[in-house]
């Protein structure tokens, strides 16, 4: 299990996040319809940040799902669409400070009252 040192979550919430992050069970075992990859990735990224961890989604794994299947023990009916590095950010590395310019929200969204 991940160390709870960086968490403000309750013990039960932490256990649920740890179980989700450490298990290899398919989401389909719990839901009647599949959950899209982006939603799962977003949930894991937010859960990791809540534990003081950082993530890096890596779609470069996707073309290698045939080679990855036996290592992960996943079915022939499933494919790997994304890998994710999980760990603590090395704050001494300059690449971790790269910030790109972003369009302000009001440049592409309209909020109605």
C-alpha positions in Angstrom: 0.0 0.0 0.0 1.0 3.6 -0.6 2.2 5.5 2.4 -0.6 7.7 3.8 1.9 10.5 4.9 0.7 12.9 2.1 -3.0 12.2 2.4 -5.8 14.2 4.0 -8.3 11.4 3.2 -9.8 9.1 5.8 -8.5 5.6 6.3 -11.5 4.1 4.4 -11.0 6.5 1.5 -7.3 5.7 1.4 -7.9 2.0 1.4 -10.3 2.3 -1.5 -7.9 4.4 -3.6 -5.0 2.0 -2.7 -7.2 -1.0 -3.8 -8.1 0.6 -7.1 -4.5 1.6 -7.8 -2.9 -1.7 -6.8 -5.4 -4.2 -8.2 -5.4 -5.4 -11.8 -9.2 -6.1 -12.0 -11.1 -4.9 -14.9 -13.5 -2.1 -14.4 -16.0 -4.1 -16.4 -16.2 -6.6 -13.5 -18.0 -3.9 -11.5 -20.1 -2.0 -14.0 -22.6 -3.0 -16.7 -20.9 -0.9 -19.4 -17.2 -0.1 -19.9 -15.9 3.2 -18.5 -13.9 5.2 -21.1 -10.1 5.3 -20.7 -9.9 9.1 -20.2 -12.3 8.9 -17.2 -10.3 6.2 -15.6 -7.0 8.0 -16.2 -8.4 11.3 -14.8 -9.7 9.5 -11.7 -6.3 7.9 -11.1 -4.4 11.2 -11.7 -6.6 13.0 -9.2 -6.4 10.2 -6.6 -2.6 10.2 -6.9 -2.3 13.9 -6.4 -4.5 13.5 -3.3 -1.8 11.2 -2.0 1.0 13.6 -2.9 2.1 11.6 -5.9 2.5 12.6 -9.5 1.6 10.8 -12.7 2.6 10.8 -16.3 0.2 9.1 -18.8 2.1 7.3 -21.6 0.1 6.4 -24.7 3.3 5.1 -26.3 2.5 1.7 -24.7 -0.6 1.3 -26.8 1.0 -0.3 -29.9 2.6 -3.0 -27.7 -0.5 -4.5 -26.1 0.3 -8.0 -27.4 3.6 -8.0 -25.7 2.3 -6.4 -22.5 -0.8 -8.7 -22.1 1.2 -11.7 -20.7 3.1 -9.5 -18.3 -0.1 -7.9 -16.9 -2.1 -11.1 -17.1 -4.9 -9.4 -19.0 -7.3 -11.2 -21.4 -6.8 -11.6 -25.2 -10.0 -9.5 -25.5 -8.4 -6.4 -23.8 -5.8 -4.0 -25.0 -3.5 -1.6 -23.3 -4.4 1.9 -24.4 -2.2 3.8 -21.9 0.4 3.3 -19.3 1.0 5.5 -16.4 4.1 6.3 -14.4 3.3 7.0 -10.7 5.7 8.4 -8.2 7.1 11.5 -6.5 8.2 14.4 -8.7 11.9 15.2 -8.6 11.8 18.9 -7.9 15.5 19.3 -8.7 14.9 18.5 -12.4 14.2 21.5 -14.7 11.9 19.5 -16.9 9.4 19.4 -14.0 9.1 23.1 -14.2 8.0 23.4 -17.8 4.8 25.3 -18.1 3.2 26.1 -21.4 1.1 29.1 -22.3 -2.6 28.3 -22.1 -5.6 30.0 -23.7 -7.6 31.7 -20.9 -10.9 30.0 -20.2 -12.9 33.0 -21.4 -11.1 32.7 -24.7 -12.9 29.4 -25.5 -15.9 29.2 -23.1 -19.0 31.2 -22.5 -20.6 31.1 -19.1 -24.3 31.7 -19.0 -26.1 33.2 -16.0 
